[in-house]
Amino acid sequence: MQKGSWIWMDGEFVPWDEAKVHVLTHTLHYGLGVFEGIRCYKQADGRSAVFRLDAHNRRLFDSARILGLEVPFAEDELARVCVETVRRNGFEECYLRPLVFLGDGEMGLAARNRVRVSVAVWPWGAYLGEEGASLGITVKTSSFHRFHSNTLMSKAKTVGNYVNSILASYEARNAGCEEALMLDTEGFVAEGSGENVFIIRSGVVKTPGAHSILPGITRDTVMTLLAEMGHAVREERVTRDEIYIADEAFFTGTAAEIAPIREIDHRRVGSGGPGPLTREVQARYQAVVRGRDERHRDWLTPV
Ligand SMILES: *Cc1c(COP(=O)(O)O)cnc(C)c1O
């Protein structure tokens, strides 16, 4: 990974190599922490801008509230910190990782240690590869299910929830696939290990409802763009075999952006490459994040 120069921690900027924590940091042991993944893009005018910063920042605070963590900074303050961290590191394009975690002090589940906050940024290319974005990826339905909302609560982007995602991701990769598709506890399609999923058949676009998924901001962006293209997205239950017979399918996420699914469980999806609607959504998404779409300038925060 390409290092930056500065990481913001608990109210101040510290040199990248000095942004360290104690080994008895509570979150390291028990997983209670929340984070965000945000992207900053170089704009058509040559400047840089953070995409949908307010929505991500809002979700960070929502996630903290769900877990009962009190963030010791105001929401607008943290939004300014995100922008300042990008500026200080001088990246034209980068990924931003705000993290809220419980520090060291006491051990045990009842510990009420200091809530700490950090923001790191670094350049990060296409999460599922450039080739994945242009040709599509291979997917395996995971034997690990997405959890019930009374188990870990899917609307919080929780550090510990990612154990579930990593198990699914390892399993998919060990089986020679690039990403996992996870079902919910009832066996319906939920999402990828860190992406939401969309399917298209005969022009009808569907995505699973928000019961047992992390409601992605890219998911919301894509639903908005599809509606503008005349395709109101249906949020409803999706079965595994509906993906097998879909014309097109794709994942959405800040890191992965829009990743076409070309194969699932060793079955070709549609033509076996990105379909026409998927390509159009990808093109529109790139236009929006790079400030080439007048209608969505309010989603961009200049650095
Ligand atoms: C972060 C995440 C997503 C994608 O959310 P975006 O806001 O689009 O980046 C989807 N699923 C899970 C489990 C996630 O953690």
PDBQT file of the ligand as one rigid body, heavy atoms in Angstrom, charges set to zero:
ROOT
HETATM    1  C1  LIG A 401     -19.508  -0.851   3.073  1.00  0.00    +0.000 C 
HETATM    2  C2  LIG A 401     -20.358  -2.004   2.693  1.00  0.00    +0.000 A 
HETATM    3  C3  LIG A 401     -21.136  -2.009   1.530  1.00  0.00    +0.000 A 
HETATM    4  C4  LIG A 401     -21.079  -0.916   0.494  1.00  0.00    +0.000 C 
HETATM    5  O1  LIG A 401     -21.470   0.317   0.993  1.00  0.00    +0.000 OA
HETATM    6  P1  LIG A 401     -21.089   1.665   0.245  1.00  0.00    +0.000 P 
HETATM    7  O2  LIG A 401     -21.677   2.713   1.100  1.00  0.00    +0.000 OA
HETATM    8  O3  LIG A 401     -21.697   1.597  -1.089  1.00  0.00    +0.000 OA
HETATM    9  O4  LIG A 401     -19.601   1.716   0.180  1.00  0.00    +0.000 OA
HETATM   10  C5  LIG A 401     -21.965  -3.103   1.302  1.00  0.00    +0.000 A 
HETATM   11  N1  LIG A 401     -22.009  -4.132   2.148  1.00  0.00    +0.000 NA
HETATM   12  C6  LIG A 401     -21.258  -4.176   3.270  1.00  0.00    +0.000 A 
HETATM   13  C7  LIG A 401     -21.341  -5.344   4.161  1.00  0.00    +0.000 C 
HETATM   14  C8  LIG A 401     -20.428  -3.102   3.582  1.00  0.00    +0.000 A 
HETATM   15  O5  LIG A 401     -19.693  -3.147   4.692  1.00  0.00    +0.000 OA
ENDROOT
TORSDOF 0
